[in-house]
Amino acid sequence: MNLAVYDISGKQVGSYEIDPAELAPSVNKQLLHDAVVMYQANQRQGTFRTKNRGEVAGSTKKLYKQKGTGNARAGARRSGTRRGGGHIFAKRPRDFGWRMPKKALRAATRMALAARLADDEVKLVSGFDLGSPKTAVVAKLLKTLGIAERTVLVSPAAHDDMLWKSARNIDGVSVAPVADLNAWSLLQPRAVVMTTAAIDAFRASVAKVAASKAAGAVKKPAARRAPKAEKAVGAATAKRSVARKVATRTAKKEK
């Protein structure tokens, strides 16, 4: 597929050819779901805490006698069924974080970008040459590309301080270099804007992973099998050692 390449003013200056299958031959939706759930779970603080009936203020004395009042049975005012009482299942601080294998997360990142490319949700820019922070320039570019009203991820090849300062005040726009991309950051926004250098770097990393897989797939030479003659010699040696042991034991008994 051919993607149009735009300059900083929003004018088309060329095209870029890429095959989504190069990044990921297939898209595993379950893997993407697991990766997104993991990233969301790791963002939870888990610092909540509530008091149980042993921690709230109040007497532990029974409010009134069990029978004869006409009221329902009641214990102490700290009971969780009464107003001001403790929580029956009080919340405690906990860590919701968990991790997936690195290879699975890297595969999910490749699948996420491949899916975005297949759905025509990636815009390519030749580069962001900003000498100083210019929010209006980035906002105009997004408007020209037709994605001004959407949540957008802008991904340069490396961290660009001027680009980050120019886009941080635009609502719904986030900036992340290609090295920081993951499945969650790619799937969360409605559109992705990448520089040609960034997508080249991403493709280079994918090619590196493929090369390492190919190198690891080379089978190691099998261990040399012993010929039948060597096996026979080994068996004979074992028999002789057993015979010696038996002879030694017999001689000791006769003495």
MITI-516439 format. One record per residue: residue number from 0; x, y, z of N, C-alpha, C in turn. Coordinates in Angstrom, 2 decimals. Each point is the difference from the previous one (the first is absolute). Example, Ala and Ser with C-alpha at 12.3 -4.5 7.8 and 13.67 -1.06 7.14 Angstrom:
BEGIN
   k    n_c1    n_c2    n_c3   ca_c1   ca_c2   ca_c3    c_c1    c_c2    c_c3
   0   13.19   -5.69    7.80   -0.89    1.19    0.00    0.90    1.20    0.00
   1   -0.35    1.05   -0.72    0.82    1.19    0.06   -0.77    1.09    0.73
//
This chain:
BEGIN
   k    n_c1    n_c2    n_c3   ca_c1   ca_c2   ca_c3    c_c1    c_c2    c_c3
   0    0.84   -1.19    0.00   -0.84    1.19    0.00    0.88    1.24    0.00
   1   -0.50    1.03   -0.65    0.71    1.27   -0.10   -0.65    1.02    0.91
   2    0.79    0.63    0.84   -0.48    1.05    0.90    0.54    1.34   -0.46
   3   -0.85    1.00    0.05    0.43    1.35   -0.38    0.88    0.57    1.11
   4    1.02    0.73   -0.41    0.91    0.65    0.94   -0.20    1.50   -0.11
   5   -0.21    0.64    1.16   -0.28    1.44    0.04    1.16    0.73    0.67
   6    0.10    1.27   -0.31    0.99    0.82    0.69   -0.64    0.70    1.18
   7    0.73    0.88    0.66   -0.50    0.64    1.22   -1.18    0.90   -0.27
   8   -0.17    0.45   -1.25   -1.13    0.87   -0.34   -1.24   -0.78   -0.43
   9    0.13   -1.32   -0.12   -1.14   -0.82   -0.40   -0.07   -0.26   -1.49
  10    1.03    0.35   -0.74    0.02   -0.21   -1.44    0.66   -1.34   -0.30
  11   -0.61   -0.76   -0.94    0.56   -1.30   -0.34    1.28    0.19   -0.80
  12    1.06   -0.69    0.46    1.30    0.15   -0.64    0.54   -1.33   -0.53
  13   -0.74   -1.09    0.17    0.47   -1.28   -0.48   -0.89   -1.12    0.47
  14    0.48   -1.22   -0.15   -0.74   -1.19    0.42    0.95   -0.97    0.68
  15   -0.57   -0.92    0.75    0.79   -0.98    0.76   -0.68   -1.35   -0.17
  16    0.76   -0.98   -0.40   -0.54   -1.34   -0.24    0.37   -0.92    1.15
  17   -1.01   -0.67    0.51    0.20   -0.94    1.10   -1.10   -1.04   -0.02
  18    0.35   -1.20    0.39   -0.96   -1.09    0.08   -0.24   -0.32    1.47
  19   -1.24    0.11    0.50   -0.25   -0.30    1.41    0.43   -1.41    0.40
  20   -0.04   -0.94   -0.97    0.43   -1.37    0.31    1.48   -0.08    0.31
  21    0.75    1.01   -0.40    1.43    0.04    0.33    0.20    0.16    1.50
  22   -0.89    0.74    0.63    0.10    0.21    1.45   -0.59   -1.17    0.77
  23   -1.14   -0.49   -0.46   -0.66   -1.12    0.66   -0.80   -0.77   -1.05
  24    0.34   -1.26   -0.27   -0.75   -0.77   -1.00   -1.47   -0.13    0.32
  25   -0.33   -0.04    1.28   -1.40   -0.08    0.43   -0.16    0.79    1.28
  26   -1.24    0.37    0.29   -0.32    0.77    1.20   -0.77   -0.89    0.96
  27    0.58   -0.22    1.16   -0.64   -0.82    1.04   -0.77    0.94    0.94
  28   -1.31    0.02   -0.13   -0.81    0.91    0.81    0.07   -0.33    1.48
  29    0.09   -1.28    0.33    0.08   -0.37    1.41    1.31    0.49    0.61
  30    1.09   -0.08   -0.74    1.28    0.50    0.51   -0.06    1.51    0.20
  31   -0.61    0.72   -0.94   -0.14    1.45    0.15   -0.87    0.33    1.22
  32   -1.06   -0.76    0.19   -0.88    0.23    1.16    0.76   -0.21    1.30
  33    0.76   -1.08    0.08    0.76   -0.29    1.22    1.03    1.09    0.27
  34    0.65    0.48   -1.06    1.02    1.04    0.19   -0.65    1.30    0.49
  35   -1.12    0.38   -0.58   -0.67    1.24    0.41   -0.48   -0.11    1.44
  36   -0.57   -1.14    0.37   -0.47   -0.19    1.38    1.18    0.07    0.98
  37    1.15   -0.53   -0.40    1.18    0.05    0.87    0.45    1.44    0.22
  38    0.08    0.79   -1.08    0.43    1.39    0.13   -1.00    0.80    0.84
  39   -1.29   -0.25   -0.17   -1.00    0.70    0.80    0.08   -0.39    1.47
  40    0.22   -1.29    0.26    0.10   -0.46    1.39    1.23    0.60    0.68
  41    1.10    0.14   -0.75    1.22    0.56    0.59   -0.13    1.49    0.29
  42   -0.99    0.66   -0.59   -0.21    1.42    0.27   -0.84    0.24    1.25
  43   -0.61   -1.03    0.54   -0.82    0.16    1.20    0.91    0.21    1.21
  44   -0.34    0.98    0.82    0.83    0.31    1.16   -0.21   -1.01    1.12
  45   -1.23   -0.38    0.25   -0.27   -0.97    1.05    0.28    0.52    1.40
  46   -0.15    1.31    0.22    0.30    0.58    1.31   -1.25    0.20    0.86
  47   -1.14   -0.56   -0.42   -1.22    0.18    0.77    0.07   -0.79    1.31
  48   -0.72    0.49    1.01   -0.08   -0.70    1.28   -1.21    0.47    0.76
  49   -0.78   -0.93    0.53   -1.16    0.34    0.82    0.12   -0.71    1.35
  50   -0.79    0.44    0.96    0.07   -0.53    1.37   -1.00   -1.13    0.19
  51    0.42   -1.02    0.71   -0.93   -1.06    0.38   -0.61    0.33    1.35
  52   -0.80   -0.89    0.54   -0.73    0.30    1.23    0.93    0.10    1.21
  53    1.19   -0.50   -0.12    0.95    0.11    1.09    0.76    1.30    0.00
  54   -0.13    0.81   -1.05    0.76    1.23   -0.11   -0.85    1.26    0.12
  55   -1.32   -0.10   -0.17   -0.85    1.19    0.11   -0.23    0.34    1.48
  56   -0.36    1.26    0.24   -0.27    0.45    1.37   -1.38   -0.48    0.44
  57   -0.11   -0.33    1.25   -1.28   -0.43    0.53    0.16   -1.11    1.01
  58   -1.01   -0.13    0.85    0.03   -1.02    1.05   -0.29   -1.38   -0.58
  59    0.52   -1.00    0.67   -0.28   -1.39   -0.40   -1.16   -0.59    0.83
  60   -0.62    0.83    0.80   -1.11   -0.46    0.84   -1.24   -0.27   -0.86
  61   -0.74   -1.02    0.34   -1.25   -0.29   -0.69   -0.98    1.15    0.22
  62   -0.66    0.47   -1.07   -0.82    1.20    0.07   -1.19   -0.17    0.95
  63   -0.66   -1.12   -0.09   -1.12   -0.29    0.91   -0.15   -1.51    0.08
  64   -0.84   -0.43    0.94   -0.13   -1.43    0.23   -0.55   -0.72   -1.22
  65    0.24   -1.29   -0.03   -0.32   -0.79   -1.18   -1.50   -0.08   -0.23
  66   -0.79   -0.18    1.05   -1.44   -0.24   -0.17   -0.82    1.01    0.81
  67   -1.24    0.13   -0.39   -0.94    0.78    0.78   -0.12    1.46   -0.40
  68    0.79    0.48   -0.92   -0.09    1.42   -0.38   -0.87    0.22   -1.23
  69   -0.25   -1.04   -0.75   -0.76    0.15   -1.24    0.86    0.40   -1.18
  70    1.24    0.29    0.25    0.92    0.36   -1.09    0.73   -1.24   -0.51
  71    0.64    0.18   -1.12    0.82   -1.08   -0.53    1.23   -0.19    0.88
  72    0.55   -1.18   -0.05    1.19   -0.29    0.80    1.14    0.92   -0.44
  73    0.75    0.50    0.96    1.11    0.91   -0.31    1.14   -0.25    0.95
  74    1.22    0.11   -0.54    1.18   -0.13    0.82    0.60    1.37    0.26
  75    1.30    0.13   -0.20    0.67    1.26    0.23   -0.26    0.97   -1.15
  76    0.20    1.28    0.27   -0.23    1.01   -1.03    1.09   -0.01   -1.07
  77    1.08   -0.77    0.22    1.05   -0.10   -1.00   -0.35   -0.97   -1.13
  78   -1.14   -0.64    0.12   -0.39   -0.98   -1.01   -0.06    0.62   -1.39
  79    0.37   -0.77   -0.99    0.01    0.51   -1.36   -1.38    0.24   -0.58
  80   -1.02   -0.49    0.65   -1.37    0.23   -0.48   -0.58    1.31    0.52
  81    0.73    0.72    0.87   -0.51    1.24    0.57    0.77    1.19   -0.57
  82   -0.65    1.14   -0.01    0.63    1.22   -0.48    1.16    0.37    0.92
  83    1.16    0.28   -0.58    1.18    0.32    0.78    0.80   -1.20    0.43
  84   -0.49   -1.19   -0.34    0.73   -1.21    0.37    1.14   -0.29   -0.98
  85    0.76   -1.03    0.32    1.12   -0.36   -0.86   -0.44   -0.77   -1.23
  86    0.83   -0.02   -1.00   -0.28   -0.77   -1.21    0.13   -1.48    0.29
  87   -0.95   -0.76   -0.51    0.01   -1.44    0.25    1.20   -0.64   -0.68
  88    0.22    0.33   -1.24    1.19   -0.45   -0.73    0.85    1.23   -0.30
  89    0.76    0.42    1.01    0.77    1.24   -0.14    1.07   -0.14   -1.07
  90    0.19    1.09   -0.76    1.01    0.01   -1.05    1.38    0.25    0.61
  91    0.97   -0.63   -0.58    1.38    0.16    0.44    0.89    0.31   -1.21
  92    1.08    0.74    0.21    0.89    0.29   -1.13    0.52   -1.28   -0.64
  93    0.05    0.00   -1.32    0.46   -1.18   -0.72    0.64    0.42   -1.31
  94    0.77   -0.88   -0.53    0.68    0.23   -1.28   -0.72   -0.80   -1.08
  95   -0.55    0.71   -0.98   -0.72   -0.65   -1.09    0.93   -0.39   -1.15
  96    1.25    0.37    0.07    0.90   -0.21   -1.12    0.35   -1.45   -0.24
  97    0.20   -0.33   -1.25    0.48   -1.31   -0.41    0.71    0.17   -1.33
  98    0.79   -0.97   -0.38    0.83    0.13   -1.17   -0.22   -1.16   -0.97
  99    0.17    0.32   -1.27   -0.02   -1.01   -1.06    1.42   -0.22   -0.51
 100    0.25   -1.09   -0.68    1.35   -0.21   -0.56    0.39    1.12   -0.97
 101    1.28    0.33   -0.01    0.47    1.09   -0.86   -0.27   -0.28   -1.47
 102    0.20   -1.24   -0.42   -0.23   -0.33   -1.40   -1.46    0.19   -0.38
 103   -0.91   -0.32    0.91   -1.42    0.18   -0.27   -0.34    1.48   -0.12
 104    0.57    0.84    0.87   -0.27    1.43   -0.05    0.56    0.62   -1.28
 105    1.20   -0.44   -0.40    0.57    0.53   -1.24   -0.83   -0.42   -1.20
 106   -0.49   -1.24    0.00   -0.86   -0.45   -1.08   -1.31    0.79   -0.02
 107   -0.54    0.31    1.18   -1.23    0.79    0.07    0.22    1.41   -0.55
 108    1.17    0.59    0.26    0.30    1.33   -0.54    0.04   -0.04   -1.53
 109    0.64   -1.02   -0.54    0.05   -0.11   -1.47   -1.39   -0.21   -0.58
 110   -0.80   -0.82    0.66   -1.36   -0.25   -0.49   -0.86    1.26    0.07
 111    0.18    0.79    1.06   -0.79    1.22    0.14    0.29    0.98   -1.13
 112    1.28    0.20   -0.33    0.33    0.91   -1.09   -0.44   -0.56   -1.35
 113    0.13   -1.31   -0.18   -0.45   -0.61   -1.25   -1.51    0.17   -0.17
 114   -0.74   -0.15    1.09   -1.45    0.19   -0.08   -0.36    1.44   -0.32
 115    0.74    0.95    0.59   -0.26    1.40   -0.29    0.32    0.33   -1.47
 116    1.06   -0.57   -0.52    0.34    0.22   -1.41   -1.07   -0.61   -0.91
 117   -0.46   -1.20    0.33   -1.01   -0.65   -0.83   -1.31    0.77    0.00
 118   -0.31    0.68    1.10   -1.25    0.78    0.09    0.16    1.43   -0.49
 119    1.19    0.33   -0.55    0.27    1.34   -0.55   -0.17    1.08    1.07
 120    0.56   -0.26    1.17   -0.09    0.94    1.11    1.37    0.57    0.39
 121    0.96   -0.12   -0.91    1.35    0.51    0.25    0.31    1.06   -1.06
 122    0.42    1.18    0.47    0.42    1.08   -0.88    1.51    0.17    0.13
 123    0.65    0.18   -1.15    1.45    0.15   -0.01    0.39    1.44   -0.30
 124    1.00    0.47    0.75    0.53    1.35   -0.16    1.49   -0.12   -0.27
 125    0.49    0.83   -0.90    1.43   -0.06   -0.35    0.88    0.37    1.20
 126   -0.48    0.88    0.86    0.76    0.38    1.18   -0.59    1.23    0.66
 127    0.41    0.24    1.24   -0.44    1.17    0.76    1.22    0.89    0.24
 128    0.20    0.94   -0.88    1.13    0.92    0.13   -0.48    1.27    0.70
 129    0.01   -0.05    1.33   -0.48    1.12    0.80    1.18    0.61    0.74
 130    0.32    1.22   -0.33    1.10    0.67    0.67   -0.35    0.43    1.40
 131   -1.29    0.19    0.25   -0.49    0.43    1.31   -1.39   -0.58    0.18
 132   -0.51   -0.08    1.22   -1.34   -0.54    0.22   -1.06    0.81   -0.75
 133   -0.75   -0.67   -0.88   -1.05    0.64   -0.79   -1.24   -0.89    0.03
 134   -0.88    0.26    0.96   -1.22   -0.79    0.11   -0.89    0.20   -1.21
 135   -0.05    1.20   -0.54   -0.88    0.29   -1.14    0.40   -0.81   -1.22
 136    1.30   -0.24   -0.18    0.46   -0.76   -1.17   -0.48   -1.44    0.09
 137    0.13   -0.62    1.15   -0.44   -1.39    0.17   -1.52   -0.08   -0.10
 138   -0.71    0.95    0.60   -1.46   -0.01   -0.08   -0.48    0.16   -1.43
 139    0.67    0.86   -0.77   -0.37    0.18   -1.40    0.25   -1.26   -0.81
 140    1.11   -0.69    0.29    0.30   -1.24   -0.70   -1.08   -1.05    0.26
 141   -0.39   -0.15    1.25   -1.04   -0.98    0.33   -1.33    0.36   -0.67
 142   -0.29    1.27   -0.07   -1.23    0.43   -0.66    0.05   -0.28   -1.50
 143    1.16    0.22   -0.61    0.15   -0.26   -1.43   -0.12   -1.49   -0.29
 144    0.50   -0.83    0.89   -0.09   -1.45   -0.19   -1.38   -0.55    0.32
 145   -0.89    0.84    0.55   -1.36   -0.43    0.30   -0.16   -0.78    1.27
 146    0.92    0.17    0.94   -0.05   -0.75    1.26    0.05    0.94    1.20
 147   -0.39    1.24   -0.22    0.09    0.99    1.08   -0.98   -0.30    1.13
 148   -1.13   -0.62   -0.31   -1.03   -0.25    1.01    0.14   -1.38    0.63
 149    1.08   -0.68   -0.23    0.19   -1.35    0.53    1.15   -0.02    1.01
 150    0.07   -1.10    0.72    1.19   -0.22    0.82    1.11   -0.51   -0.91
 151    1.18    0.57    0.14    1.09   -0.26   -0.95    1.27   -0.35    0.78
 152    0.75   -0.96   -0.53    1.33   -0.32    0.49    1.00    0.46   -1.04
 153    0.93    0.85    0.40    1.07    0.49   -0.88    1.28   -0.71    0.41
 154    0.62   -0.69   -0.96    1.17   -0.81    0.32    1.17    0.38   -0.89
 155    1.00    0.70    0.54    1.23    0.26   -0.76    0.99   -1.14    0.17
 156    1.11    0.06   -0.72    1.01   -1.06    0.09    0.69    0.02    1.36
 157    0.19    1.17    0.57    0.63    0.15    1.31   -0.69    1.15    0.72
 158    0.32    0.14    1.27   -0.64    1.06    0.78    0.33    1.37   -0.58
 159   -1.04    0.78   -0.27    0.14    1.35   -0.55   -0.61    0.96    1.00
 160    0.84    0.74    0.69   -0.49    0.89    1.04   -0.90    1.09   -0.56
 161    0.35    0.53   -1.17   -0.81    1.05   -0.61   -1.37   -0.52   -0.42
 162   -0.04   -1.22   -0.53   -1.29   -0.60   -0.39   -0.85   -0.26    1.22
 163    0.62   -0.50    1.07   -0.78   -0.27    1.21   -0.58    1.27    0.58
 164    0.79    1.08    0.04   -0.51    1.27    0.53   -1.07    0.59   -0.91
 165    0.08   -0.28   -1.30   -0.98    0.55   -0.93   -1.33   -0.74    0.06
 166    0.01   -1.27    0.40   -1.22   -0.80   -0.03   -0.62   -0.24    1.37
 167    0.70    0.36    1.08   -0.50   -0.36    1.33   -1.25    0.77    0.39
 168   -0.24    1.17   -0.60   -1.17    0.80    0.34   -1.20   -0.30   -0.87
 169    0.14   -0.92   -0.95   -1.12   -0.37   -0.88   -0.76   -1.14    0.65
 170   -1.28    0.18    0.19   -0.82   -1.00    0.67   -0.06   -1.29   -0.82
 171    0.28   -1.11    0.65   -0.11   -1.30   -0.65    1.22   -0.42   -0.79
 172    1.08    0.79    0.02    1.21   -0.32   -0.76    1.09   -0.43    0.97
 173    0.63   -1.12   -0.30    1.13   -0.50    0.79    1.18   -0.22   -0.92
 174    1.20    0.12    0.56    1.24   -0.15   -0.77    0.83   -1.09    0.66
 175    0.45   -0.96   -0.81    0.84   -1.10    0.50    0.95   -0.43   -1.10
 176    1.30   -0.06    0.28    0.94   -0.49   -1.03   -0.27   -1.45   -0.32
 177    0.51   -0.44   -1.13   -0.31   -1.35   -0.48    0.52   -1.06    0.97
 178    1.05    0.29    0.75    0.54   -0.98    0.94   -0.95   -0.22    1.19
 179   -0.90    0.94    0.26   -0.91   -0.11    1.14   -1.38   -0.53   -0.39
 180   -0.19   -0.37   -1.24   -1.32   -0.45   -0.44   -0.30   -1.39    0.55
 181   -1.26   -0.22    0.30   -0.48   -1.32    0.39   -1.42   -0.17   -0.52
 182   -0.57   -1.15    0.24   -1.33   -0.30   -0.55   -1.05    0.97    0.53
 183    0.09    0.35    1.28   -0.99    0.89    0.60    0.10    1.42   -0.57
 184    1.23    0.52   -0.13    0.16    1.36   -0.52   -0.39    0.10   -1.46
 185    0.12   -1.10   -0.76   -0.37    0.02   -1.41   -1.50   -0.17   -0.21
 186   -0.66   -0.76    0.87   -1.42   -0.28   -0.18   -0.90    1.01    0.69
 187    0.51    0.73    0.96   -0.84    0.94    0.76   -0.48    1.18   -0.84
 188    0.85    0.71   -0.74   -0.49    1.15   -0.77   -0.76   -0.43   -1.25
 189   -0.71    0.95   -0.59   -0.77   -0.28   -1.21    0.86    0.12   -1.25
 190    1.14    0.65    0.08    0.87    0.17   -1.16    1.45    0.04    0.47
 191    0.91   -0.36   -0.90    1.43   -0.03    0.30    0.73    0.79   -1.08
 192    0.86    0.90    0.43    0.85    0.79   -0.91    1.44   -0.39    0.28
 193    0.69   -0.50   -1.02    1.38   -0.43    0.15    0.85    0.69   -1.07
 194    1.25    0.21    0.34    0.95    0.48   -0.98    0.53   -1.19   -0.80
 195    0.50    0.28   -1.20    0.55   -1.08   -0.81    1.22   -0.63    0.68
 196    0.76    0.81    0.71    1.14   -0.55    0.74   -0.47   -0.92    1.12
 197   -1.13    0.32    0.63   -0.51   -0.83    1.08   -0.47   -1.35   -0.51
 198   -0.71    0.00   -1.11   -0.48   -1.29   -0.51    1.15   -0.82   -0.58
 199    1.03    0.68   -0.52    1.20   -0.72   -0.44    0.68   -0.67    1.19
 200    0.09    0.72    1.12    0.61   -0.58    1.20   -0.81   -1.18    0.51
 201   -1.32    0.11   -0.07   -0.87   -1.11    0.44    0.21   -1.22   -0.89
 202    0.07    0.22   -1.31    0.23   -1.12   -0.91    1.38   -0.63    0.21
 203    0.97    0.83    0.33    1.34   -0.54    0.26    0.00   -0.89    1.24
 204   -0.73    0.42    1.03   -0.08   -0.84    1.20   -0.72   -1.31   -0.28
 205   -1.03    0.05   -0.84   -0.71   -1.24   -0.37    0.91   -0.93   -0.78
 206    0.78    0.57   -0.93    0.94   -0.83   -0.77    1.06   -0.62    0.90
 207    0.43    0.74    1.02    1.00   -0.52    0.94   -0.56   -1.19    0.77
 208   -1.26    0.12    0.43   -0.64   -1.11    0.72   -0.14   -1.22   -0.90
 209   -0.39    0.23   -1.26   -0.15   -1.11   -0.94    1.34   -0.69   -0.24
 210    1.06    0.79   -0.10    1.33   -0.58   -0.22    0.44   -0.84    1.19
 211   -0.28    0.49    1.22    0.37   -0.77    1.19   -0.78   -1.31    0.08
 212   -1.29    0.05   -0.42   -0.80   -1.22    0.00    0.55   -1.00   -1.00
 213    0.39    0.50   -1.18    0.54   -0.89   -1.01    1.31   -0.63    0.47
 214    0.82    0.78    0.69    1.26   -0.55    0.52   -0.26   -1.04    1.08
 215   -1.01    0.23    0.83   -0.30   -0.97    1.05   -0.67   -1.25   -0.52
 216   -0.62    0.10   -1.19   -0.69   -1.16   -0.56    0.95   -1.00   -0.63
 217    1.25    0.39   -0.23    0.97   -0.92   -0.58    0.26   -1.14    1.00
 218   -0.20   -1.21   -0.44    0.13   -1.14    0.91    1.47   -0.27    0.29
 219    0.26   -0.35    1.24    1.35   -0.37    0.40    0.31   -1.41   -0.51
 220    1.25   -0.27   -0.37    0.34   -1.36   -0.48   -0.25   -1.03    1.09
 221   -0.59   -1.10   -0.42   -0.32   -1.06    0.96    1.27   -0.66    0.52
 222   -0.07   -0.49    1.21    1.16   -0.67    0.60    0.33   -1.28   -0.77
 223    1.29   -0.30   -0.14    0.43   -1.17   -0.77   -0.39   -1.27    0.74
 224   -0.65   -0.87   -0.72   -0.40   -1.26    0.61    1.15   -1.00   -0.03
 225    0.10   -0.75    1.05    1.08   -0.99    0.08   -0.28   -1.16   -0.95
 226    0.98   -0.45   -0.76   -0.20   -1.16   -0.88   -0.31   -1.25    0.81
 227   -0.45   -1.03   -0.72   -0.35   -1.24    0.68    1.21   -0.65    0.65
 228    1.17    0.14   -0.66    1.21   -0.60    0.58    0.34    0.63    1.34
 229   -0.12    1.35    0.08    0.30    0.67    1.26   -1.00   -0.41    1.08
 230   -1.24   -0.16   -0.40   -1.00   -0.43    0.97    0.33   -1.40    0.51
 231    0.43   -0.87   -0.91    0.33   -1.36    0.41    1.18   -0.02    0.96
 232    1.02    0.82   -0.28    1.16    0.09    0.89   -0.41    0.49    1.38
 233   -0.87    1.00    0.02   -0.47    0.52    1.29   -0.75   -1.04    0.78
 234   -0.84   -0.78   -0.67   -0.74   -1.06    0.70    0.94   -1.07    0.54
 235    1.00   -0.34   -0.78    0.95   -1.03    0.47    0.77    0.49    1.22
 236    0.40    1.26   -0.02    0.73    0.56    1.14   -0.86   -0.02    1.25
 237   -1.28    0.33   -0.14   -0.90   -0.01    1.15   -0.15   -1.41    0.56
 238   -0.08   -1.01   -0.89   -0.13   -1.38    0.46    1.24   -0.45    0.77
 239    1.18    0.40   -0.49    1.24   -0.39    0.67    0.09    0.62    1.40
 240   -0.44    1.27    0.11    0.05    0.64    1.32   -0.93   -0.69    0.97
 241   -1.16   -0.43   -0.47   -0.93   -0.71    0.87    0.60   -1.35    0.41
 242    0.63   -0.68   -0.96    0.61   -1.30    0.31    1.10    0.15    1.04
 243    0.81    1.07   -0.08    1.05    0.23    1.00   -0.58    0.19    1.39
 244   -1.08    0.79    0.08   -0.62    0.25    1.30   -0.52   -1.30    0.62
 245   -0.62   -0.83   -0.84   -0.53   -1.27    0.51    1.14   -0.90    0.48
 246    1.09   -0.04   -0.77    1.14   -0.84    0.39    0.62    0.49    1.30
 247    0.08    1.31    0.17    0.58    0.57    1.22   -0.85   -0.36    1.21
 248   -1.31    0.09   -0.12   -0.90   -0.33    1.11    0.11   -1.49    0.36
 249    0.10   -0.85   -1.03    0.09   -1.44    0.24    1.28   -0.36    0.75
 250    1.12    0.65   -0.43    1.28   -0.27    0.66   -0.03    0.43    1.46
 251   -0.63    1.10    0.31   -0.09    0.46    1.38   -0.81   -0.97    0.85
 252   -1.06   -0.54   -0.54   -0.82   -0.94    0.74    0.77   -1.29    0.28
 253    0.78   -0.50   -0.97    0.76   -1.22    0.20    1.07    0.15    1.08
 254    0.60    1.18    0.11    0.99    0.24    1.05   -0.66   -0.02    1.38
//
